[in-house]
Amino acid sequence: MTEIEEAGQRFGALARKIVHVDMDAFYASVEQRDDPGLRGRPVVVAWKGKRSVVCAASYEARRFGVRSAMPAVTAERLCPEAIFVPPDFTRYKAASQGVREIFQRHTDLIEPLSLDEAYLDVTENKLGLPTATRVAKRIREQIWEELHLTASAGVAPNKFLAKIASDWRKPNGQFVVQPHEVQAFLMPLPVGRIPGVGKVTESRMAQVGIKTVGDIHAMEMPALEGHFGRYGRRLYELARGIDHSPVVSNRSSKSISAEDTFEADLPLAETEPLLRKLAEKVWTASRQNARMARTVVLKLKTKEFYTLTRSLTPPLMPTSVEEFTAVALALRERVELKPEQLFRLVGVGLSNFQAEAEPKSPLFLEDTAQCVDSGAAG
C-alpha cells in the first residue's frame, strides 16, 4: 500500500480541509498600522509598571526576547528601547471583526479561538476555489488589502495539524500539510509543538525518554495510558495525525469575567471600588450575548500569589448590574482569611449561562482580562 493510500484510509470519509488563521503580533500590529511612527520599531503592548505583563510584542521587540505574558519589567530590561503602548481593546476588537467579515465570505464554519485566531472549515467554500490552499492565500491577501494587517495560515486535514502548520512560516506565511505528508511532518517535531503539552508535561515525557512526536508514535497505547492516563490515548492519536474534532461555529462562552491587579496590595475591605468597576464591565458584556447567568464568581489572589475563588448560584438570576454587584461583594464574606491579609488581584465573573436566544458571535472579554490582569487598578 502506498503512502497516499494509507493516508486515504486514515482520514477516509472524515477528511476535511481545515485552515487555521493566526494574525501576526496582532495587538502590536494594529498599533503600528495606526501610528506610522511605530512602524519598524520595538513595540510592547502593556501598561508600564512593576505588576504589568506583556499583552503583545512586535517582531522587532521579539528579536530581543520579549514575549507575551512576560513581566513588563523583564521586557524593559531585555529591550531598553522598547516603546510601551497601553492596550486599546476597542480598536483590536474592531480589527478582529473586520477579519471575521473576510472569513465569512469564504465559509460559515468559523470557530474563533480569540481575537486573533480562528479555525475555518473550507471543505466546501463559498467562492468555489479549487483548493484550501487557494482559500487561505486569498483570505490572507484580503486581510492585507483591506485591513493592512498580516496573517499566517496553516492548511491541513484537521484542526490539530492546521494549528501547528500556521506557526511554521510566521510572520505573513502559509504552510500546507497534505494527507500523505502527515507522518513525515509530525515525526521529527519536539513534543512541545503539540497543543496542550506544556513545560510540566514535557518534563514528564522527557523522564520516560519521549522527546519527539516520533517517540510517542513508537509507543503502544497501554504504555502511554500508563504514563499519562486518559491523555495517553489522545497522544497516541495525535502522533498519528488523528483529530476528528469538527470546527464549531457560534460556540457560546462558558463564562465572562474580568480581573485587575492593584498598584499596591490591599486588604479585602478596600477592594469594593474596583469590584464595582469590573462588575459593570462584565455585566455590560453579558447583556450583549442575550443570555442570563445563574452563577456569580469572585476571584482573589493574595500577595503571596495564592489564588482562591468563591461562587454563588442564587435562587433567582441577577437581573441588574446592581444585583450582580451586590452578590459579588457579598462573596467576600466567604473568604476565611485574617483581616490583615493583603491581596494583589481581584476579579469577578458570570457563568452557568441559560440561553434566552440563539447565541451571537463569541465574546472576547476573557481575552481582554488577560491583559487587564496586568494593569494597575483604574
HELIX and SHEET records of a PDB file:
HELIX    1   1 GLU A    3  PHE A   11  1                                   9    
HELIX    2   2 GLY A   12  LEU A   14  5                                   3    
HELIX    3   3 PHE A   26  ASP A   34  1                                   9    
HELIX    4   4 PRO A   36  LEU A   38  5                                   3    
HELIX    5   5 TYR A   59  ARG A   62  1                                   4    
HELIX    6   6 ALA A   72  LEU A   78  1                                   7    
HELIX    7   7 PHE A   89  GLN A  104  1                                  16    
HELIX    8   8 ALA A  132  LEU A  147  1                                  16    
HELIX    9   9 LYS A  159  SER A  166  1                                   8    
HELIX   10  10 PRO A  179  GLU A  181  5                                   3    
HELIX   11  11 VAL A  182  LEU A  186  1                                   5    
HELIX   12  12 VAL A  191  ARG A  193  5                                   3    
HELIX   13  13 LYS A  199  GLN A  207  1                                   9    
HELIX   14  14 VAL A  213  HIS A  217  1                                   5    
HELIX   15  15 MET A  221  PHE A  228  1                                   8    
HELIX   16  16 TYR A  231  LEU A  238  1                                   8    
HELIX   17  17 LEU A  268  GLU A  270  5                                   3    
HELIX   18  18 GLU A  272  ARG A  287  1                                  16    
HELIX   19  19 VAL A  321  ALA A  330  1                                  10    
HELIX   20  20 LEU A  331  ARG A  334  5                                   4    
HELIX   21  21 LEU A  365  VAL A  372  1                                   8    
SHEET    1   A 5 ILE A 110  SER A 114  0                                        
SHEET    2   A 5 GLU A 117  ASP A 121 -1                                        
SHEET    3   A 5 ILE A  18  MET A  23 -1                                        
SHEET    4   A 5 ALA A 151  ALA A 156 -1                                        
SHEET    5   A 5 GLN A 174  VAL A 176  1                                        
SHEET    1   B 3 ALA A  56  ALA A  57  0                                        
SHEET    2   B 3 VAL A  43  VAL A  45 -1                                        
SHEET    3   B 3 ILE A  83  VAL A  85  1                                        
SHEET    1   C 4 SER A 255  PRO A 267  0                                        
SHEET    2   C 4 LEU A 342  ALA A 355 -1                                        
SHEET    3   C 4 ARG A 291  THR A 302 -1                                        
SHEET    4   C 4 THR A 307  LEU A 312 -1                                        
END                                                                             
